[in-house]
């Protein structure tokens, strides 16, 4: 969609619902003046003594050059201007991890997203059902004039069920299914390091016993619930009961069994899953503020969803000064020019005792929704947000005390 860039950083954010766009032409380097800018409905061309940068827009986006307004020069950024666009609405439906109509027609396989290890093989899901909100029990007590019929009755899936929560899904793993056969690959369960240095591997012999726990002398035994991948040791979920296991949506890929596993770059997968989750929750529950907390109960990030209709088009120019992180190499290997749908968020990190007062206020606010993920994934998400924030023009990186970032859909 774009010709190779010659060094000028071009940033364009298109708002589909508002039919408007913000265009920023990066500040030229010393000797980069004069600058000749040609704007057409389907392309942008910037010529400087150093070379030419040409950016072609997607077919569904057309600028209205005559509507340019608010032209200004911002030191450190470059030229800013706003204009109208004719952008077709994004009719792409969010692809759920599960397709209820297709799951009944065949089997699916659960993979560890990080390494591709098979976690559950050839599982036929006859029912894929959404779980109610976390406060559903309180709502029943509030609205029912008789005793709560669901009191002390947790929702656990049956053998061929899958229950979907906000950031996890529950599947049934009966003890008689943990057999050395293709139904389920071995998965480790790890005790918290503060309680024990032992690692137990779930297998038929251990499950058939009375679930004896190896506990150091003098230590109080604790429930052993952490489920990790046998190959890469990444935390996949937690055991909820002897039959029910909770897997986090950021750690598992589910595909039809007849399809080969396809590797998705980790940062791309995390962004897509979190962005989709935020959009679905904001639409279903009219909530736009979220706390991202780890399985250890600590809050890592405060997120505020601004909009979900952005199309970001940019030409990065030279990125030699950008430091590479293994988690983000898939972003840096992308073409010098790109266009992607995104959600725009404000965020505040809460690690190392930062923003404690704001975090406490958000946690006590019933209008703010909490998403629980593995602690390592929370740190991954924070790194992705920080990286995406650093790629924005300086004037767009913060709003009041919050930092700004886009999450790719």
CORBELNOR-V808455 format. One record per backbone hydrogen bond with DSSP energy under -1.0 kcal/mol. NH is the residue of the N-H (numbers start at 1). CO is the residue of the C=O. Records with the same first field share a line. If there is no record, write none. Layout:
NH=CO ; CO
//
This chain:
10=315
11=24
12=313
13=22
14=311
15=20
16=309
19=15
20=15
21=83
22=13
23=81
24=11
25=79
26=9
27=77
32=29
36=47
38=45
40=43
44=55
45=38
46=53
47=36
48=51
51=48
53=46
55=44
57=42
61=58
62=86
63=41
64=84
67=64
68=65
69=82
72=80
74=78
77=74
78=74
79=25
80=72
81=23
82=69
83=21
85=19
86=62
88=60
103=99
105=102
108=123
109=255
110=120
111=253
112=117
113=251
116=112
119=110
120=110
121=183
123=108
126=160
127=160
129=162
131=164
136=133
139=135
140=136
141=137
142=138
143=139
144=140
151=148
153=150
161=158
162=127
163=170
164=129
165=168
169=247
170=163
171=245
173=243
177=174
179=177
181=179
184=181
185=119
188=228
189=200
190=226
195=192
196=192
200=189
202=187
207=203
208=204
219=216
227=237
228=188
229=234
233=229
236=227
237=227
238=246
239=225
240=244
241=244
245=171
246=238
247=169
248=236
249=167
251=248
253=111
255=109
257=107
259=256
269=265
270=266
271=267
272=268
273=269
274=270
275=271
276=272
277=273
278=274
279=275
280=276
281=277
282=278
283=279
284=280
285=281
290=303
291=369
292=301
293=371
294=298
297=294
300=292
301=292
302=348
303=290
304=346
305=288
306=344
307=344
310=342
311=14
312=340
313=12
314=338
315=10
316=336
322=319
328=325
331=328
332=328
333=329
334=331
338=314
340=312
342=310
343=407
344=307
345=405
346=304
347=403
348=302
350=300
354=351
359=355
360=356
361=357
362=358
363=359
364=360
365=362
368=365
369=289
371=291
373=293
378=374
379=375
380=376
381=377
382=378
383=379
384=380
385=381
386=382
387=383
388=384
389=385
390=386
392=389
396=393
397=394
399=402
402=399
403=347
404=397
405=345
407=343
409=341
//
